[in-house]
Amino acid sequence: MTITAQQLIALIQEVEREDPIDFADLPFEETALRTLVADHLCEMAAAMDSFSDEDRNLALLAVAAKLVLENLVLHVQLLRQHGVPMSDSADALLQRLRKQE
């Protein structure tokens, strides 16, 4: 599957319509950040051209899982730092984790 950085940026923006990203007061333009990420992911995808379909899917799933985990950790840290209670969905997710321990 080949996708250009511009197509990926369009997909990012489509997803953001339903789940906007809070860029807060970062000293970078949102468009520049999207472009940076899209370019990087397209480079990663191109580097996987020689991978089998299964290996490519596993690599992309591992990258996605790491990013979701990192996002969750940063989100919880920010909530704690500002004394803001977690959303019901985030709290439910963490409750599942606590039950496993």
C-alpha positions, 0 to 999 in steps of 0.5 A: 500500500502506498500513501503520500504524506499529503493523503495521510495528512488528510486522513489525520484531519478527518480523524481529528474531526471526531477526536480533536487534538489539543495542541495547547500552547505548543510553540509549533504550528499544527500543520507543521506537526502534522506534516512532520508526522506524516513524512516520518510515517511515510518514510517508515512505511517505505522502509518496510517495502521488503517486509512480508505483509505479516511482518509489516502488519506486526511492525505497524501494530507494535508502533501503534500500540507503543504510541497509544500507551505513550499517549495514555501515560501522558494523558494520565500524568497531565490529569494528575498534574492538574488535579483533573478527574479522569473520564469514565472511559479512561477510568474504566480502562485503568480499573481493568488494569487494577483488577489484573494485578 
